[in-house]
Amino acid sequence: MPRADHDSIPETALAWHRAGRGAALATVVETWGSAPRPVGSQLVIAGDGDMMGSVSGGCVEGAVVAEAIDALADGRPRLLTYGVSDEAAFAVGLACGGTIRVMVVPVGAQLSEAMLAGLVAARAARLPAALVTDTATWAHRLTDGAGEAAVQARFRSDRSGMEDGGLFIGVHNPPLRMIVVGAVHIAQPLLQMARACGYDPVVIDPRDAFGSAARFPGETIIADWPDEAMAALAPDARTAVVTLTHDPKLDDPAIRVALNAPVFYLGCLGSARTHAKRVERLRAQGFGEDRIARIHAPVGLNIGAKSPAEIALSILAQITQVLRQG
């Protein structure tokens, strides 16, 4: 499935540049105080003023667009700072108490089409990549982080940022994945919510009546047995797994694969009594307490959810909590 529009900024920049429209990439490189958008947030601007993405949630976009169009005209990148002490920032609405620094780079000058195309190719192949910019010389390079401790640390934290000496490391990790086992009612809103939050979701269910395209339009549905499907998907540290079938014949094989993989989240539907029986089965299969303790069950935050959509919300909220807070 394609990335959501808000996460397809490099792809859009490359397409606009190749179409002759011109493209400049604006990236938040530093923030102080209550900045509205985190470091690494991007906005792409075409020569005609069209734009996609955001660097401030709307506060300074107008000013950044004007600077980007100037950068396309003169071919020179620039570092821009906006904050409450800046009269220009007040004029465009940044009165939230924060300060942001935005890097604007026109494609085709220091940032070559070939380098941008390499980044887009790495993202399409689900490979981690970092675009490193020296803000003193405006030299750019694309790296997979091999042998570079600072880049590897940024990959692990999933955060772009400025290093000593003015090097900005723009992290482009593969999209987070969500594997949902069981094409049940809860899975329908869960996959929609997951995609809206930037996940690349997939649902596994060998039962034709459940895993139909009519029930999950536009979604990736795998009809293989869960352990076979999970093995083929090779869940990694950027993967969340949710089992929803309530049927041990389907859930347990997927759980076993997930417990043997470095997934960052594993949640299983079922009551406390159901989970106790699940734990007994896993112990009998040789799983130790430390691995069993990785399971979030009953799945989701305890918010009193009743409807399938509310339960899906509670699941995604718990996944987000684990992802962001550990």
Salt bridges, closest charged atoms under 4 A:
ASP7 OD2 - ARG3 NH1 2.96
GLU11 OE2 - ARG3 NE 3.92
GLU11 OE2 - ARG123 NE 2.77
GLU30 OE1 - ARG101 NH1 2.78
ASP48 OD2 - ARG21 NH2 2.98
ASP50 OD2 - ARG21 NH2 3.15
GLU67 OE1 - ARG78 NE 3.35
ASP74 OD2 - ARG76 NH2 3.72
ASP74 OD1 - ARG78 NH1 3.10
GLU113 OE1 - HIS17 NE2 3.44
GLU113 OE2 - ARG18 NE 2.94
GLU148 OE1 - ARG141 NH2 2.70
ASP158 OD2 - ARG238 NH1 3.25
GLU163 OE2 - ARG154 NE 2.94
ASP200 OD2 - ARG126 NH1 3.49
ASP205 OD2 - ARG207 NH2 2.82
GLU219 OE1 - ARG195 NH2 2.68
ASP236 OD1 - ARG177 NH2 3.76
ASP247 OD1 - LYS249 NZ 3.24
ASP252 OD2 - ARG281 NE 2.55
GLU289 OE2 - ARG283 NE 2.72
